[in-house]
Amino acid sequence: MSPELDIRTAVLTAVGLSLFFAVIALIGGINSIFRGRHIPYFRMRYERIVKGWRQLLLFAMLLALAWVLNAYAEPAAY
């Protein structure tokens, strides 16, 4: 009684995971930037804000990956 897994299910799972981690990166990036603004020391503030912008870049990359997977993964698998 095992469920049948097909390519469409695998693609949707990959897209869902990509979107899930993109949302986590977005929340973490915004949180890091806002918390970094209140740090009194320049170097620590700079590192925290740069970390936030990198997480926002990761968000954009994961969002693009989700779109590419949704649009092209299933036809490429077939």
PQR file with spaces between the fields and no chain letter, atoms N, CA, C, O and H, PARSE charges and radii, in Angstrom:
ATOM       1  N    MET     1       0.815   -1.177    0.000 -0.4000 1.5000
ATOM       2  CA   MET     1       0.000    0.000    0.000 -0.0000 2.0000
ATOM       3  C    MET     1       0.872    1.259    0.000  0.5500 1.7000
ATOM       4  O    MET     1       0.638    2.183    0.779 -0.5500 1.4000
ATOM       5  N    SER     2       1.867    1.287   -0.870 -0.4000 1.5000
ATOM       6  CA   SER     2       2.715    2.476   -0.939 -0.0000 2.0000
ATOM       7  C    SER     2       2.102    3.480   -1.909  0.5500 1.7000
ATOM       8  O    SER     2       1.568    3.099   -2.951 -0.5500 1.4000
ATOM       9  H    SER     2       2.058    0.537   -1.502  0.4000 1.0000
ATOM      10  N    PRO     3       2.180    4.764   -1.562 -0.5600 1.5000
ATOM      11  CA   PRO     3       1.631    5.778   -2.479  0.2800 2.0000
ATOM      12  C    PRO     3       2.525    5.914   -3.707  0.5500 1.7000
ATOM      13  O    PRO     3       3.746    5.779   -3.634 -0.5500 1.4000
ATOM      14  N    GLU     4       1.891    6.180   -4.807 -0.4000 1.5000
ATOM      15  CA   GLU     4       2.651    6.342   -6.037 -0.0000 2.0000
ATOM      16  C    GLU     4       3.191    7.761   -6.115  0.5500 1.7000
ATOM      17  O    GLU     4       2.452    8.737   -5.983 -0.5500 1.4000
ATOM      18  H    GLU     4       0.899    6.290   -4.866  0.4000 1.0000
ATOM      19  N    LEU     5       4.484    7.849   -6.329 -0.4000 1.5000
ATOM      20  CA   LEU     5       5.132    9.141   -6.484 -0.0000 2.0000
ATOM      21  C    LEU     5       5.548    9.296   -7.934  0.5500 1.7000
ATOM      22  O    LEU     5       6.234    8.440   -8.491 -0.5500 1.4000
ATOM      23  H    LEU     5       5.084    7.057   -6.436  0.4000 1.0000
ATOM      24  N    ASP     6       5.133   10.379   -8.529 -0.4000 1.5000
ATOM      25  CA   ASP     6       5.493   10.617   -9.913 -0.0000 2.0000
ATOM      26  C    ASP     6       6.354   11.875  -10.000  0.5500 1.7000
ATOM      27  O    ASP     6       6.680   12.493   -8.987 -0.5500 1.4000
ATOM      28  H    ASP     6       4.576   11.075   -8.076  0.4000 1.0000
ATOM      29  N    ILE     7       6.708   12.235  -11.208 -0.4000 1.5000
ATOM      30  CA   ILE     7       7.580   13.381  -11.428 -0.0000 2.0000
ATOM      31  C    ILE     7       6.894   14.670  -11.008  0.5500 1.7000
ATOM      32  O    ILE     7       7.536   15.554  -10.441 -0.5500 1.4000
ATOM      33  H    ILE     7       6.443   11.733  -12.031  0.4000 1.0000
ATOM      34  N    ARG     8       5.613   14.789  -11.275 -0.4000 1.5000
ATOM      35  CA   ARG     8       4.873   16.003  -10.909 -0.0000 2.0000
ATOM      36  C    ARG     8       4.894   16.225   -9.394  0.5500 1.7000
ATOM      37  O    ARG     8       5.061   17.355   -8.936 -0.5500 1.4000
ATOM      38  H    ARG     8       5.092   14.071  -11.735  0.4000 1.0000
ATOM      39  N    THR     9       4.728   15.169   -8.631 -0.4000 1.5000
ATOM      40  CA   THR     9       4.765   15.274   -7.182 -0.0000 2.0000
ATOM      41  C    THR     9       6.144   15.709   -6.711  0.5500 1.7000
ATOM      42  O    THR     9       6.258   16.540   -5.809 -0.5500 1.4000
ATOM      43  H    THR     9       4.592   14.251   -9.004  0.4000 1.0000
ATOM      44  N    ALA    10       7.192   15.157   -7.310 -0.4000 1.5000
ATOM      45  CA   ALA    10       8.550   15.532   -6.942 -0.0000 2.0000
ATOM      46  C    ALA    10       8.825   17.001   -7.255  0.5500 1.7000
ATOM      47  O    ALA    10       9.459   17.700   -6.464 -0.5500 1.4000
ATOM      48  H    ALA    10       7.100   14.482   -8.042  0.4000 1.0000
ATOM      49  N    VAL    11       8.350   17.464   -8.402 -0.4000 1.5000
ATOM      50  CA   VAL    11       8.545   18.870   -8.776 -0.0000 2.0000
ATOM      51  C    VAL    11       7.794   19.786   -7.815  0.5500 1.7000
ATOM      52  O    VAL    11       8.335   20.799   -7.370 -0.5500 1.4000
ATOM      53  H    VAL    11       7.835   16.897   -9.044  0.4000 1.0000
ATOM      54  N    LEU    12       6.558   19.435   -7.496 -0.4000 1.5000
ATOM      55  CA   LEU    12       5.792   20.271   -6.571 -0.0000 2.0000
ATOM      56  C    LEU    12       6.413   20.286   -5.176  0.5500 1.7000
ATOM      57  O    LEU    12       6.373   21.308   -4.490 -0.5500 1.4000
ATOM      58  H    LEU    12       6.119   18.612   -7.858  0.4000 1.0000
ATOM      59  N    THR    13       6.978   19.173   -4.758 -0.4000 1.5000
ATOM      60  CA   THR    13       7.660   19.130   -3.468 -0.0000 2.0000
ATOM      61  C    THR    13       8.897   20.018   -3.490  0.5500 1.7000
ATOM      62  O    THR    13       9.148   20.746   -2.530 -0.5500 1.4000
ATOM      63  H    THR    13       7.010   18.343   -5.315  0.4000 1.0000
ATOM      64  N    ALA    14       9.667   19.969   -4.558 -0.4000 1.5000
ATOM      65  CA   ALA    14      10.860   20.805   -4.679 -0.0000 2.0000
ATOM      66  C    ALA    14      10.492   22.290   -4.706  0.5500 1.7000
ATOM      67  O    ALA    14      11.170   23.110   -4.087 -0.5500 1.4000
ATOM      68  H    ALA    14       9.464   19.377   -5.338  0.4000 1.0000
ATOM      69  N    VAL    15       9.432   22.630   -5.414 -0.4000 1.5000
ATOM      70  CA   VAL    15       8.976   24.023   -5.455 -0.0000 2.0000
ATOM      71  C    VAL    15       8.508   24.472   -4.077  0.5500 1.7000
ATOM      72  O    VAL    15       8.826   25.577   -3.637 -0.5500 1.4000
ATOM      73  H    VAL    15       8.881   21.964   -5.917  0.4000 1.0000
ATOM      74  N    GLY    16       7.757   23.620   -3.400 -0.4000 1.5000
ATOM      75  CA   GLY    16       7.278   23.957   -2.068 -0.0000 2.0000
ATOM      76  C    GLY    16       8.406   24.155   -1.073  0.5500 1.7000
ATOM      77  O    GLY    16       8.380   25.096   -0.280 -0.5500 1.4000
ATOM      78  H    GLY    16       7.499   22.722   -3.757  0.4000 1.0000
ATOM      79  N    LEU    17       9.397   23.275   -1.110 -0.4000 1.5000
ATOM      80  CA   LEU    17      10.542   23.433   -0.208 -0.0000 2.0000
ATOM      81  C    LEU    17      11.334   24.690   -0.532  0.5500 1.7000
ATOM      82  O    LEU    17      11.795   25.389    0.370 -0.5500 1.4000
ATOM      83  H    LEU    17       9.419   22.511   -1.754  0.4000 1.0000
ATOM      84  N    SER    18      11.489   24.973   -1.802 -0.4000 1.5000
ATOM      85  CA   SER    18      12.201   26.182   -2.205 -0.0000 2.0000
ATOM      86  C    SER    18      11.480   27.432   -1.717  0.5500 1.7000
ATOM      87  O    SER    18      12.115   28.363   -1.221 -0.5500 1.4000
ATOM      88  H    SER    18      11.115   24.405   -2.535  0.4000 1.0000
ATOM      89  N    LEU    19      10.171   27.459   -1.853 -0.4000 1.5000
ATOM      90  CA   LEU    19       9.403   28.604   -1.377 -0.0000 2.0000
ATOM      91  C    LEU    19       9.428   28.709    0.143  0.5500 1.7000
ATOM      92  O    LEU    19       9.481   29.813    0.686 -0.5500 1.4000
ATOM      93  H    LEU    19       9.655   26.703   -2.256  0.4000 1.0000
ATOM      94  N    PHE    20       9.390   27.575    0.835 -0.4000 1.5000
ATOM      95  CA   PHE    20       9.454   27.575    2.293 -0.0000 2.0000
ATOM      96  C    PHE    20      10.763   28.186    2.778  0.5500 1.7000
ATOM      97  O    PHE    20      10.757   29.047    3.659 -0.5500 1.4000
ATOM      98  H    PHE    20       9.346   26.678    0.394  0.4000 1.0000
ATOM      99  N    PHE    21      11.883   27.750    2.211 -0.4000 1.5000
ATOM     100  CA   PHE    21      13.173   28.285    2.623 -0.0000 2.0000
ATOM     101  C    PHE    21      13.360   29.730    2.152  0.5500 1.7000
ATOM     102  O    PHE    21      14.096   30.489    2.782 -0.5500 1.4000
ATOM     103  H    PHE    21      11.888   27.051    1.495  0.4000 1.0000
ATOM     104  N    ALA    22      12.709   30.118    1.059 -0.4000 1.5000
ATOM     105  CA   ALA    22      12.765   31.509    0.620 -0.0000 2.0000
ATOM     106  C    ALA    22      12.072   32.417    1.630  0.5500 1.7000
ATOM     107  O    ALA    22      12.570   33.502    1.931 -0.5500 1.4000
ATOM     108  H    ALA    22      12.112   29.502    0.547  0.4000 1.0000
ATOM     109  N    VAL    23      10.945   31.989    2.149 -0.4000 1.5000
ATOM     110  CA   VAL    23      10.238   32.791    3.155 -0.0000 2.0000
ATOM     111  C    VAL    23      11.068   32.900    4.435  0.5500 1.7000
ATOM     112  O    VAL    23      11.114   33.961    5.057 -0.5500 1.4000
ATOM     113  H    VAL    23      10.540   31.107    1.905  0.4000 1.0000
ATOM     114  N    ILE    24      11.720   31.810    4.827 -0.4000 1.5000
ATOM     115  CA   ILE    24      12.586   31.860    6.009 -0.0000 2.0000
ATOM     116  C    ILE    24      13.746   32.829    5.782  0.5500 1.7000
ATOM     117  O    ILE    24      14.099   33.587    6.686 -0.5500 1.4000
ATOM     118  H    ILE    24      11.682   30.948    4.322  0.4000 1.0000
ATOM     119  N    ALA    25      14.343   32.817    4.591 -0.4000 1.5000
ATOM     120  CA   ALA    25      15.431   33.750    4.282 -0.0000 2.0000
ATOM     121  C    ALA    25      14.939   35.189    4.274  0.5500 1.7000
ATOM     122  O    ALA    25      15.650   36.088    4.723 -0.5500 1.4000
ATOM     123  H    ALA    25      14.056   32.202    3.856  0.4000 1.0000
ATOM     124  N    LEU    26      13.732   35.419    3.770 -0.4000 1.5000
ATOM     125  CA   LEU    26      13.172   36.772    3.756 -0.0000 2.0000
ATOM     126  C    LEU    26      12.967   37.293    5.171  0.5500 1.7000
ATOM     127  O    LEU    26      13.361   38.417    5.484 -0.5500 1.4000
ATOM     128  H    LEU    26      13.154   34.689    3.406  0.4000 1.0000
ATOM     129  N    ILE    27      12.361   36.493    6.015 -0.4000 1.5000
ATOM     130  CA   ILE    27      12.110   36.920    7.388 -0.0000 2.0000
ATOM     131  C    ILE    27      13.427   37.145    8.127  0.5500 1.7000
ATOM     132  O    ILE    27      13.581   38.138    8.838 -0.5500 1.4000
ATOM     133  H    ILE    27      12.041   35.581    5.761  0.4000 1.0000
ATOM     134  N    GLY    28      14.373   36.225    7.957 -0.4000 1.5000
ATOM     135  CA   GLY    28      15.675   36.380    8.610 -0.0000 2.0000
ATOM     136  C    GLY    28      16.440   37.585    8.113  0.5500 1.7000
ATOM     137  O    GLY    28      17.087   38.273    8.902 -0.5500 1.4000
ATOM     138  H    GLY    28      14.247   35.419    7.380  0.4000 1.0000
ATOM     139  N    GLY    29      16.380   37.856    6.826 -0.4000 1.5000
ATOM     140  CA   GLY    29      17.084   39.016    6.267 -0.0000 2.0000
ATOM     141  C    GLY    29      16.527   40.328    6.759  0.5500 1.7000
ATOM     142  O    GLY    29      17.285   41.218    7.144 -0.5500 1.4000
ATOM     143  H    GLY    29      15.854   37.298    6.185  0.4000 1.0000
ATOM     144  N    ILE    30      15.222   40.464    6.752 -0.4000 1.5000
ATOM     145  CA   ILE    30      14.595   41.703    7.235 -0.0000 2.0000
ATOM     146  C    ILE    30      14.864   41.886    8.719  0.5500 1.7000
ATOM     147  O    ILE    30      15.161   42.991    9.172 -0.5500 1.4000
ATOM     148  H    ILE    30      14.606   39.741    6.439  0.4000 1.0000
ATOM     149  N    ASN    31      14.758   40.797    9.475 -0.4000 1.5000
ATOM     150  CA   ASN    31      15.013   40.853   10.906 -0.0000 2.0000
ATOM     151  C    ASN    31      16.462   41.251   11.196  0.5500 1.7000
ATOM     152  O    ASN    31      16.716   42.052   12.095 -0.5500 1.4000
ATOM     153  H    ASN    31      14.517   39.899    9.107  0.4000 1.0000
ATOM     154  N    SER    32      17.399   40.703   10.447 -0.4000 1.5000
ATOM     155  CA   SER    32      18.809   41.007   10.654 -0.0000 2.0000
ATOM     156  C    SER    32      19.126   42.465   10.327  0.5500 1.7000
ATOM     157  O    SER    32      19.908   43.104   11.031 -0.5500 1.4000
ATOM     158  H    SER    32      17.193   40.053    9.716  0.4000 1.0000
ATOM     159  N    ILE    33      18.531   42.985    9.276 -0.4000 1.5000
ATOM     160  CA   ILE    33      18.772   44.385    8.918 -0.0000 2.0000
ATOM     161  C    ILE    33      18.212   45.313    9.991  0.5500 1.7000
ATOM     162  O    ILE    33      18.884   46.259   10.401 -0.5500 1.4000
ATOM     163  H    ILE    33      17.896   42.467    8.703  0.4000 1.0000
ATOM     164  N    PHE    34      16.997   45.056   10.445 -0.4000 1.5000
ATOM     165  CA   PHE    34      16.402   45.924   11.454 -0.0000 2.0000
ATOM     166  C    PHE    34      17.133   45.840   12.788  0.5500 1.7000
ATOM     167  O    PHE    34      17.313   46.857   13.458 -0.5500 1.4000
ATOM     168  H    PHE    34      16.450   44.288   10.111  0.4000 1.0000
ATOM     169  N    ARG    35      17.552   44.652   13.177 -0.4000 1.5000
ATOM     170  CA   ARG    35      18.298   44.523   14.435 -0.0000 2.0000
ATOM     171  C    ARG    35      19.694   45.114   14.315  0.5500 1.7000
ATOM     172  O    ARG    35      20.235   45.625   15.294 -0.5500 1.4000
ATOM     173  H    ARG    35      17.405   43.826   12.633  0.4000 1.0000
ATOM     174  N    GLY    36      20.275   45.050   13.140 -0.4000 1.5000
ATOM     175  CA   GLY    36      21.610   45.601   12.935 -0.0000 2.0000
ATOM     176  C    GLY    36      21.660   47.113   13.056  0.5500 1.7000
ATOM     177  O    GLY    36      22.704   47.670   13.394 -0.5500 1.4000
ATOM     178  H    GLY    36      19.835   44.635   12.343  0.4000 1.0000
ATOM     179  N    ARG    37      20.577   47.768   12.793 -0.4000 1.5000
ATOM     180  CA   ARG    37      20.553   49.234   12.871 -0.0000 2.0000
ATOM     181  C    ARG    37      20.690   49.756   14.293  0.5500 1.7000
ATOM     182  O    ARG    37      21.038   50.919   14.496 -0.5500 1.4000
ATOM     183  H    ARG    37      19.729   47.316   12.519  0.4000 1.0000
ATOM     184  N    HIS    38      20.421   48.914   15.273 -0.4000 1.5000
ATOM     185  CA   HIS    38      20.445   49.358   16.661 -0.0000 2.0000
ATOM     186  C    HIS    38      21.722   48.972   17.399  0.5500 1.7000
ATOM     187  O    HIS    38      21.828   49.210   18.602 -0.5500 1.4000
ATOM     188  H    HIS    38      20.139   47.969   15.108  0.4000 1.0000
ATOM     189  N    ILE    39      22.685   48.386   16.710 -0.4000 1.5000
ATOM     190  CA   ILE    39      23.950   48.008   17.330 -0.0000 2.0000
ATOM     191  C    ILE    39      24.864   49.232   17.336  0.5500 1.7000
ATOM     192  O    ILE    39      25.033   49.868   16.295 -0.5500 1.4000
ATOM     193  H    ILE    39      22.599   48.192   15.733  0.4000 1.0000
ATOM     194  N    PRO    40      25.456   49.577   18.480 -0.5600 1.5000
ATOM     195  CA   PRO    40      26.236   50.818   18.560  0.2800 2.0000
ATOM     196  C    PRO    40      27.608   50.748   17.875  0.5500 1.7000
ATOM     197  O    PRO    40      28.127   51.788   17.469 -0.5500 1.4000
ATOM     198  N    TYR    41      28.204   49.581   17.734 -0.4000 1.5000
ATOM     199  CA   TYR    41      29.551   49.485   17.164 -0.0000 2.0000
ATOM     200  C    TYR    41      29.475   49.284   15.663  0.5500 1.7000
ATOM     201  O    TYR    41      28.690   48.482   15.159 -0.5500 1.4000
ATOM     202  H    TYR    41      27.783   48.736   18.063  0.4000 1.0000
ATOM     203  N    PHE    42      30.329   50.049   14.949 -0.4000 1.5000
ATOM     204  CA   PHE    42      30.243   50.083   13.496 -0.0000 2.0000
ATOM     205  C    PHE    42      30.460   48.716   12.870  0.5500 1.7000
ATOM     206  O    PHE    42      29.666   48.286   12.033 -0.5500 1.4000
ATOM     207  H    PHE    42      30.967   50.701   15.359  0.4000 1.0000
ATOM     208  N    ARG    43      31.524   48.030   13.264 -0.4000 1.5000
ATOM     209  CA   ARG    43      31.876   46.763   12.624 -0.0000 2.0000
ATOM     210  C    ARG    43      30.777   45.712   12.828  0.5500 1.7000
ATOM     211  O    ARG    43      30.410   45.009   11.887 -0.5500 1.4000
ATOM     212  H    ARG    43      32.169   48.380   13.944  0.4000 1.0000
ATOM     213  N    MET    44      30.264   45.609   14.029 -0.4000 1.5000
ATOM     214  CA   MET    44      29.204   44.633   14.305 -0.0000 2.0000
ATOM     215  C    MET    44      27.924   45.007   13.568  0.5500 1.7000
ATOM     216  O    MET    44      27.228   44.138   13.045 -0.5500 1.4000
ATOM     217  H    MET    44      30.562   46.181   14.793  0.4000 1.0000
ATOM     218  N    ARG    45      27.615   46.304   13.527 -0.4000 1.5000
ATOM     219  CA   ARG    45      26.424   46.769   12.805 -0.0000 2.0000
ATOM     220  C    ARG    45      26.553   46.471   11.316  0.5500 1.7000
ATOM     221  O    ARG    45      25.612   45.991   10.683 -0.5500 1.4000
ATOM     222  H    ARG    45      28.180   47.011   13.952  0.4000 1.0000
ATOM     223  N    TYR    46      27.731   46.761   10.764 -0.4000 1.5000
ATOM     224  CA   TYR    46      27.976   46.529    9.344 -0.0000 2.0000
ATOM     225  C    TYR    46      27.835   45.044    9.000  0.5500 1.7000
ATOM     226  O    TYR    46      27.197   44.693    8.008 -0.5500 1.4000
ATOM     227  H    TYR    46      28.495   47.151   11.278  0.4000 1.0000
ATOM     228  N    GLU    47      28.430   44.174    9.822 -0.4000 1.5000
ATOM     229  CA   GLU    47      28.359   42.738    9.558 -0.0000 2.0000
ATOM     230  C    GLU    47      26.927   42.220    9.629  0.5500 1.7000
ATOM     231  O    GLU    47      26.528   41.378    8.825 -0.5500 1.4000
ATOM     232  H    GLU    47      28.948   44.459   10.628  0.4000 1.0000
ATOM     233  N    ARG    48      26.158   42.721   10.586 -0.4000 1.5000
ATOM     234  CA   ARG    48      24.772   42.263   10.735 -0.0000 2.0000
ATOM     235  C    ARG    48      23.926   42.718    9.540  0.5500 1.7000
ATOM     236  O    ARG    48      23.106   41.949    9.039 -0.5500 1.4000
ATOM     237  H    ARG    48      26.483   43.405   11.240  0.4000 1.0000
ATOM     238  N    ILE    49      24.116   43.937    9.087 -0.4000 1.5000
ATOM     239  CA   ILE    49      23.334   44.455    7.959 -0.0000 2.0000
ATOM     240  C    ILE    49      23.730   43.749    6.662  0.5500 1.7000
ATOM     241  O    ILE    49      22.870   43.444    5.836 -0.5500 1.4000
ATOM     242  H    ILE    49      24.783   44.561    9.494  0.4000 1.0000
ATOM     243  N    VAL    50      25.026   43.488    6.479 -0.4000 1.5000
ATOM     244  CA   VAL    50      25.473   42.759    5.286 -0.0000 2.0000
ATOM     245  C    VAL    50      24.900   41.348    5.289  0.5500 1.7000
ATOM     246  O    VAL    50      24.494   40.840    4.244 -0.5500 1.4000
ATOM     247  H    VAL    50      25.725   43.735    7.151  0.4000 1.0000
ATOM     248  N    LYS    51      24.865   40.714    6.457 -0.4000 1.5000
ATOM     249  CA   LYS    51      24.268   39.386    6.567 -0.0000 2.0000
ATOM     250  C    LYS    51      22.795   39.431    6.153  0.5500 1.7000
ATOM     251  O    LYS    51      22.315   38.526    5.470 -0.5500 1.4000
ATOM     252  H    LYS    51      25.195   41.127    7.306  0.4000 1.0000
ATOM     253  N    GLY    52      22.081   40.478    6.563 -0.4000 1.5000
ATOM     254  CA   GLY    52      20.682   40.627    6.181 -0.0000 2.0000
ATOM     255  C    GLY    52      20.505   40.780    4.683  0.5500 1.7000
ATOM     256  O    GLY    52      19.601   40.183    4.098 -0.5500 1.4000
ATOM     257  H    GLY    52      22.471   41.213    7.117  0.4000 1.0000
ATOM     258  N    TRP    53      21.363   41.577    4.057 -0.4000 1.5000
ATOM     259  CA   TRP    53      21.247   41.750    2.607 -0.0000 2.0000
ATOM     260  C    TRP    53      21.592   40.469    1.857  0.5500 1.7000
ATOM     261  O    TRP    53      21.019   40.187    0.804 -0.5500 1.4000
ATOM     262  H    TRP    53      22.097   42.062    4.532  0.4000 1.0000
ATOM     263  N    ARG    54      22.527   39.696    2.399 -0.4000 1.5000
ATOM     264  CA   ARG    54      22.851   38.406    1.770 -0.0000 2.0000
ATOM     265  C    ARG    54      21.674   37.448    1.873  0.5500 1.7000
ATOM     266  O    ARG    54      21.413   36.678    0.949 -0.5500 1.4000
ATOM     267  H    ARG    54      22.992   39.926    3.254  0.4000 1.0000
ATOM     268  N    GLN    55      20.968   37.494    2.985 -0.4000 1.5000
ATOM     269  CA   GLN    55      19.796   36.633    3.120 -0.0000 2.0000
ATOM     270  C    GLN    55      18.685   37.075    2.172  0.5500 1.7000
ATOM     271  O    GLN    55      17.942   36.240    1.657 -0.5500 1.4000
ATOM     272  H    GLN    55      21.180   38.119    3.736  0.4000 1.0000
ATOM     273  N    LEU    56      18.569   38.372    1.940 -0.4000 1.5000
ATOM     274  CA   LEU    56      17.582   38.838    0.961 -0.0000 2.0000
ATOM     275  C    LEU    56      17.977   38.418   -0.451  0.5500 1.7000
ATOM     276  O    LEU    56      17.111   38.119   -1.273 -0.5500 1.4000
ATOM     277  H    LEU    56      19.173   39.050    2.358  0.4000 1.0000
ATOM     278  N    LEU    57      19.270   38.394   -0.737 -0.4000 1.5000
ATOM     279  CA   LEU    57      19.735   37.894   -2.024 -0.0000 2.0000
ATOM     280  C    LEU    57      19.434   36.400   -2.159  0.5500 1.7000
ATOM     281  O    LEU    57      19.027   35.933   -3.223 -0.5500 1.4000
ATOM     282  H    LEU    57      19.973   38.637   -0.069  0.4000 1.0000
ATOM     283  N    LEU    58      19.638   35.658   -1.072 -0.4000 1.5000
ATOM     284  CA   LEU    58      19.288   34.241   -1.059 -0.0000 2.0000
ATOM     285  C    LEU    58      17.795   34.060   -1.295  0.5500 1.7000
ATOM     286  O    LEU    58      17.389   33.139   -2.004 -0.5500 1.4000
ATOM     287  H    LEU    58      19.968   36.037   -0.207  0.4000 1.0000
ATOM     288  N    PHE    59      16.976   34.922   -0.712 -0.4000 1.5000
ATOM     289  CA   PHE    59      15.535   34.875   -0.947 -0.0000 2.0000
ATOM     290  C    PHE    59      15.217   35.023   -2.432  0.5500 1.7000
ATOM     291  O    PHE    59      14.419   34.262   -2.979 -0.5500 1.4000
ATOM     292  H    PHE    59      17.305   35.670   -0.136  0.4000 1.0000
ATOM     293  N    ALA    60      15.836   35.995   -3.075 -0.4000 1.5000
ATOM     294  CA   ALA    60      15.586   36.212   -4.503 -0.0000 2.0000
ATOM     295  C    ALA    60      16.037   35.020   -5.337  0.5500 1.7000
ATOM     296  O    ALA    60      15.368   34.642   -6.299 -0.5500 1.4000
ATOM     297  H    ALA    60      16.485   36.613   -2.630  0.4000 1.0000
ATOM     298  N    MET    61      17.171   34.427   -4.970 -0.4000 1.5000
ATOM     299  CA   MET    61      17.672   33.270   -5.713 -0.0000 2.0000
ATOM     300  C    MET    61      16.767   32.057   -5.524  0.5500 1.7000
ATOM     301  O    MET    61      16.517   31.319   -6.477 -0.5500 1.4000
ATOM     302  H    MET    61      17.714   34.734   -4.189  0.4000 1.0000
ATOM     303  N    LEU    62      16.277   31.846   -4.312 -0.4000 1.5000
ATOM     304  CA   LEU    62      15.373   30.721   -4.071 -0.0000 2.0000
ATOM     305  C    LEU    62      14.032   30.922   -4.773  0.5500 1.7000
ATOM     306  O    LEU    62      13.422   29.966   -5.250 -0.5500 1.4000
ATOM     307  H    LEU    62      16.481   32.446   -3.538  0.4000 1.0000
ATOM     308  N    LEU    63      13.588   32.157   -4.830 -0.4000 1.5000
ATOM     309  CA   LEU    63      12.345   32.453   -5.544 -0.0000 2.0000
ATOM     310  C    LEU    63      12.511   32.173   -7.036  0.5500 1.7000
ATOM     311  O    LEU    63      11.620   31.607   -7.669 -0.5500 1.4000
ATOM     312  H    LEU    63      14.083   32.934   -4.442  0.4000 1.0000
ATOM     313  N    ALA    64      13.654   32.569   -7.593 -0.4000 1.5000
ATOM     314  CA   ALA    64      13.930   32.285   -9.002 -0.0000 2.0000
ATOM     315  C    ALA    64      14.052   30.783   -9.239  0.5500 1.7000
ATOM     316  O    ALA    64      13.589   30.273  -10.259 -0.5500 1.4000
ATOM     317  H    ALA    64      14.378   33.028   -7.079  0.4000 1.0000
ATOM     318  N    LEU    65      14.675   30.074   -8.295 -0.4000 1.5000
ATOM     319  CA   LEU    65      14.795   28.623   -8.415 -0.0000 2.0000
ATOM     320  C    LEU    65      13.431   27.962   -8.403  0.5500 1.7000
ATOM     321  O    LEU    65      13.188   27.032   -9.171 -0.5500 1.4000
ATOM     322  H    LEU    65      15.051   30.488   -7.466  0.4000 1.0000
ATOM     323  N    ALA    66      12.545   28.426   -7.547 -0.4000 1.5000
ATOM     324  CA   ALA    66      11.194   27.861   -7.496 -0.0000 2.0000
ATOM     325  C    ALA    66      10.470   28.085   -8.818  0.5500 1.7000
ATOM     326  O    ALA    66       9.773   27.193   -9.302 -0.5500 1.4000
ATOM     327  H    ALA    66      12.743   29.182   -6.923  0.4000 1.0000
ATOM     328  N    TRP    67      10.628   29.260   -9.399 -0.4000 1.5000
ATOM     329  CA   TRP    67       9.982   29.544  -10.680 -0.0000 2.0000
ATOM     330  C    TRP    67      10.541   28.646  -11.790  0.5500 1.7000
ATOM     331  O    TRP    67       9.791   28.097  -12.596 -0.5500 1.4000
ATOM     332  H    TRP    67      11.194   29.985   -9.005  0.4000 1.0000
ATOM     333  N    VAL    68      11.878   28.507  -11.816 -0.4000 1.5000
ATOM     334  CA   VAL    68      12.505   27.674  -12.849 -0.0000 2.0000
ATOM     335  C    VAL    68      12.081   26.218  -12.682  0.5500 1.7000
ATOM     336  O    VAL    68      11.774   25.541  -13.663 -0.5500 1.4000
ATOM     337  H    VAL    68      12.488   28.953  -11.161  0.4000 1.0000
ATOM     338  N    LEU    69      12.066   25.739  -11.441 -0.4000 1.5000
ATOM     339  CA   LEU    69      11.632   24.360  -11.215 -0.0000 2.0000
ATOM     340  C    LEU    69      10.189   24.151  -11.665  0.5500 1.7000
ATOM     341  O    LEU    69       9.865   23.142  -12.291 -0.5500 1.4000
ATOM     342  H    LEU    69      12.316   26.289  -10.644  0.4000 1.0000
ATOM     343  N    ASN    70       9.342   25.098  -11.346 -0.4000 1.5000
ATOM     344  CA   ASN    70       7.937   24.967  -11.720 -0.0000 2.0000
ATOM     345  C    ASN    70       7.740   25.013  -13.229  0.5500 1.7000
ATOM     346  O    ASN    70       6.886   24.310  -13.769 -0.5500 1.4000
ATOM     347  H    ASN    70       9.605   25.918  -10.837  0.4000 1.0000
ATOM     348  N    ALA    71       8.519   25.829  -13.901 -0.4000 1.5000
ATOM     349  CA   ALA    71       8.325   26.006  -15.340 -0.0000 2.0000
ATOM     350  C    ALA    71       9.034   24.947  -16.183  0.5500 1.7000
ATOM     351  O    ALA    71       8.508   24.531  -17.216 -0.5500 1.4000
ATOM     352  H    ALA    71       9.213   26.401  -13.462  0.4000 1.0000
ATOM     353  N    TYR    72      10.226   24.503  -15.756 -0.4000 1.5000
ATOM     354  CA   TYR    72      11.048   23.702  -16.656 -0.0000 2.0000
ATOM     355  C    TYR    72      11.431   22.317  -16.144  0.5500 1.7000
ATOM     356  O    TYR    72      11.915   21.506  -16.935 -0.5500 1.4000
ATOM     357  H    TYR    72      10.653   24.842  -14.917  0.4000 1.0000
ATOM     358  N    ALA    73      11.242   22.007  -14.878 -0.4000 1.5000
ATOM     359  CA   ALA    73      11.736   20.719  -14.356 -0.0000 2.0000
ATOM     360  C    ALA    73      10.957   19.540  -14.893  0.5500 1.7000
ATOM     361  O    ALA    73      11.549   18.528  -15.269 -0.5500 1.4000
ATOM     362  H    ALA    73      10.848   22.665  -14.236  0.4000 1.0000
ATOM     363  N    GLU    74       9.645   19.649  -14.936 -0.4000 1.5000
ATOM     364  CA   GLU    74       8.847   18.504  -15.399 -0.0000 2.0000
ATOM     365  C    GLU    74       9.065   18.208  -16.882  0.5500 1.7000
ATOM     366  O    GLU    74       9.257   17.046  -17.240 -0.5500 1.4000
ATOM     367  H    GLU    74       9.164   20.471  -14.631  0.4000 1.0000
ATOM     368  N    PRO    75       9.042   19.224  -17.763 -0.5600 1.5000
ATOM     369  CA   PRO    75       9.317   18.902  -19.165  0.2800 2.0000
ATOM     370  C    PRO    75      10.747   18.382  -19.382  0.5500 1.7000
ATOM     371  O    PRO    75      10.972   17.556  -20.267 -0.5500 1.4000
ATOM     372  N    ALA    76      11.708   18.855  -18.587 -0.4000 1.5000
ATOM     373  CA   ALA    76      13.077   18.371  -18.740 -0.0000 2.0000
ATOM     374  C    ALA    76      13.192   16.913  -18.281  0.5500 1.7000
ATOM     375  O    ALA    76      13.982   16.146  -18.833 -0.5500 1.4000
ATOM     376  H    ALA    76      11.525   19.527  -17.869  0.4000 1.0000
ATOM     377  N    ALA    77      12.417   16.540  -17.287 -0.4000 1.5000
ATOM     378  CA   ALA    77      12.473   15.158  -16.791 -0.0000 2.0000
ATOM     379  C    ALA    77      11.887   14.184  -17.818  0.5500 1.7000
ATOM     380  O    ALA    77      12.345   13.048  -17.944 -0.5500 1.4000
ATOM     381  H    ALA    77      11.775   17.162  -16.838  0.4000 1.0000
ATOM     382  N    TYR    78      10.878   14.642  -18.542 -0.4000 1.5000
ATOM     383  CA   TYR    78      10.284   13.761  -19.540 -0.0000 2.0000
ATOM     384  C    TYR    78      11.133   13.727  -20.790  0.5500 1.7000
ATOM     385  O    TYR    78      10.792   13.035  -21.749 -0.5500 1.4000
ATOM     386  H    TYR    78      10.506   15.564  -18.440  0.4000 1.0000
